[in-house]
């Protein structure tokens, strides 16, 4: 196994509710990858700014009411949500995507079971 430094790995920023840590939203990125910023300028994502980048996006959605300000599973308010940036074992986005999709799906299923009444 060739060990690469963590900076070469795909990283994931997760938005978790507090204190139960339900995954509300997640993005995967490779350090050095660019993403569209809020002002249409590209942002180069690094471990130093990825969580803040996602927080800005989520705060915009909260303001626009694109997403609710409560965890769909336990009703924890947005003020208790936390962002976590960590490395995955994956070296390419292609490898990481199936796993991201799988956890997204698991979360959606949990929401369907518990939060079926939340539809507006
Ligand atoms: Zn929750």
Boltz pocket constraint, residues with backbone or C-beta under 6 A from the ligand:
constraints:
  - pocket:
      binder: B
      contacts: [[A, 17], [A, 18], [A, 20], [A, 21], [A, 22], [A, 71], [A, 72], [A, 73], [A, 74], [A, 75], [A, 76]]
      max_distance: 6.0
